[in-house]
């Protein structure tokens, strides 16, 4: 017997199949512990950036990405008081993996940042606001924003780390920091 699903992968049991006016089926993804589930089949989810420094201004995560895969992060919001102050917001990442021999130049991992919190709008190598190619293993790369770019009610920011290497898993570290800047 064959079981047929109207929506991709039956919305990965993380959403509801909805029929559009034009007759197409799409997933209305549920909200998980770290935010809404992602992709057209609700198969991905945001990885939590956890407080990791004194004063509550630093968030971070360590993880491992399989080959040709993304990990997604929803950046913490800033409050109204922070948006009126001289605050610099820094998203940083570095990676570690065994690169192939020198004669084979692999694609490099990428740190992506996308403005917007639409369920179907998530960072990818073809859809981003800011992109940094991480050229060297174990070297930290950053994207900096000012507080006015993250003002409340102006849409959220989502980040992603992408491992384009088809054969090698990659360990990574991501952090998000709120830094006070003296005028």
C-alpha positions as CSV (number, residue, x, y, z in Angstrom):
1,X,0.0,0.0,0.0
2,X,1.0,3.6,-0.5
3,X,0.3,6.5,1.8
4,X,0.0,9.8,0.0
5,X,0.5,13.1,1.8
6,X,-1.0,16.3,0.4
7,X,1.9,18.5,1.8
8,X,5.6,17.9,1.6
9,X,6.7,15.1,4.1
10,X,3.3,15.5,5.8
11,X,4.7,18.8,7.3
12,X,7.2,16.6,9.3
13,X,4.4,16.2,11.9
14,X,5.2,19.8,12.9
15,X,2.5,21.6,11.2
16,X,-0.9,21.6,9.4
17,X,-1.5,21.1,5.7
18,X,-3.3,24.1,4.3
19,X,-5.0,24.3,0.9
20,X,-4.4,27.7,-0.9
21,X,-7.1,29.4,-3.0
22,X,-5.2,28.1,-6.2
23,X,-5.4,24.5,-4.9
24,X,-1.8,24.1,-3.9
25,X,-1.0,22.6,-0.5
26,X,1.4,24.3,1.9
27,X,2.5,23.7,5.5
28,X,1.5,26.1,8.2
29,X,4.4,25.2,10.6
30,X,3.9,25.0,14.3
31,X,6.0,27.0,16.8
32,X,8.7,24.9,18.6
33,X,10.6,25.8,21.7
34,X,13.0,28.0,19.8
35,X,10.6,29.6,17.4
36,X,8.6,28.5,14.3
37,X,9.7,25.4,12.4
38,X,11.4,26.2,9.0
39,X,11.4,25.1,5.4
40,X,8.5,24.1,3.2
41,X,8.1,20.8,5.1
42,X,8.7,22.2,8.6
43,X,11.7,19.9,9.0
44,X,14.2,22.5,10.3
45,X,14.2,24.5,13.5
46,X,16.1,27.4,15.1
47,X,19.0,26.4,17.3
48,X,18.8,28.3,20.6
49,X,21.5,31.0,21.3
50,X,21.9,30.6,25.1
51,X,23.2,33.3,27.5
52,X,27.0,32.6,27.8
53,X,28.6,35.7,29.4
54,X,28.4,38.0,32.4
55,X,25.7,40.7,32.3
56,X,23.3,39.0,30.0
57,X,24.7,40.6,26.8
58,X,26.4,37.6,25.2
59,X,24.7,34.5,23.7
60,X,26.4,31.6,22.2
61,X,26.2,28.0,20.9
62,X,28.6,25.2,19.9
63,X,27.5,22.7,17.4
64,X,28.3,20.3,14.6
65,X,27.0,20.6,11.0
66,X,26.8,17.7,8.7
67,X,27.8,18.1,5.1
68,X,26.0,20.6,2.9
69,X,23.7,21.7,5.7
70,X,22.5,24.8,7.6
71,X,21.9,25.7,11.2
72,X,19.5,28.6,11.9
73,X,19.4,31.1,14.8
74,X,16.9,33.7,15.8
75,X,18.8,36.7,17.2
76,X,17.7,38.0,20.6
77,X,15.6,41.1,20.4
78,X,16.8,44.4,21.9
79,X,14.5,46.3,24.3
80,X,13.4,49.9,23.8
81,X,16.0,51.2,26.3
82,X,18.8,49.4,24.4
83,X,17.6,50.8,21.1
84,X,18.1,54.3,22.3
85,X,21.6,53.8,23.5
86,X,25.0,53.5,21.8
87,X,25.0,49.7,21.4
88,X,26.8,47.7,18.9
89,X,25.5,44.2,18.0
90,X,28.1,41.7,16.9
91,X,27.3,38.2,15.4
92,X,30.5,36.1,15.3
93,X,31.3,32.6,14.1
94,X,34.3,30.3,13.6
95,X,34.6,26.7,12.4
96,X,36.8,23.7,12.6
97,X,37.0,20.9,10.2
98,X,39.5,18.7,8.5
99,X,40.1,20.3,5.1
100,X,41.1,18.1,2.1
101,X,44.6,18.2,0.6
102,X,45.9,21.5,-0.7
103,X,45.3,20.6,-4.4
104,X,41.5,20.3,-3.8
105,X,40.0,23.7,-2.8
106,X,36.8,23.1,-1.0
107,X,34.0,25.6,-0.7
108,X,34.2,27.6,2.5
109,X,31.6,27.8,5.3
110,X,29.4,30.9,5.3
111,X,27.9,33.1,8.1
112,X,24.6,34.6,7.0
113,X,22.2,37.2,8.4
114,X,18.7,38.0,7.1
115,X,16.3,40.7,8.2
116,X,12.7,39.5,8.5
117,X,10.8,37.0,10.6
118,X,8.5,35.5,7.9
119,X,8.1,31.7,8.3
120,X,9.1,31.1,4.7
121,X,12.0,33.7,4.8
122,X,15.2,32.2,6.3
123,X,18.8,32.8,5.5
124,X,20.4,30.8,2.6
125,X,23.3,31.4,0.2
126,X,20.8,32.9,-2.2
127,X,18.7,34.8,0.4
128,X,20.6,37.0,2.9
129,X,21.1,40.6,4.0
130,X,24.7,40.1,5.1
131,X,27.1,37.3,4.2
132,X,30.6,36.5,5.4
133,X,32.7,33.7,3.9
134,X,34.8,32.1,6.6
135,X,38.1,31.6,4.7
136,X,40.2,30.0,7.5
137,X,39.5,27.4,10.0
138,X,39.6,28.5,13.7
139,X,39.5,32.2,12.8
140,X,36.6,34.3,14.1
141,X,34.5,36.2,11.5
142,X,31.9,38.9,12.5
143,X,29.0,40.9,11.2
144,X,28.3,44.1,13.1
145,X,25.0,46.0,13.4
146,X,24.0,49.1,15.2
147,X,21.0,49.1,17.6
148,X,18.9,51.2,15.1
149,X,19.0,48.4,12.6
150,X,17.4,46.1,15.1
151,X,14.7,48.4,16.5
152,X,11.5,46.9,17.8
153,X,8.6,46.3,15.5
154,X,10.9,46.4,12.4
155,X,11.1,42.7,11.9
156,X,13.5,40.2,13.5
157,X,17.0,39.1,12.4
158,X,17.8,35.4,11.6
159,X,21.3,34.0,11.2
160,X,22.6,30.8,9.7
161,X,25.8,28.9,9.4
162,X,26.2,26.9,6.2
163,X,28.7,24.0,5.6
164,X,28.9,23.7,1.8
165,X,31.5,20.9,1.9
166,X,29.7,17.7,0.6
167,X,31.9,15.2,2.5
168,X,33.1,16.7,5.7
169,X,31.1,17.5,8.9
170,X,32.1,20.7,10.6
171,X,32.2,21.9,14.2
172,X,31.3,25.5,14.7
173,X,30.8,28.2,17.3
174,X,28.4,31.1,17.0
175,X,28.0,34.1,19.4
176,X,25.9,37.2,19.5
177,X,27.0,40.1,21.7
178,X,25.5,43.4,22.7
179,X,28.4,45.8,23.3
180,X,28.0,49.3,24.9
181,X,29.9,51.9,22.9
182,X,31.0,55.2,24.6
183,X,30.3,58.3,22.4
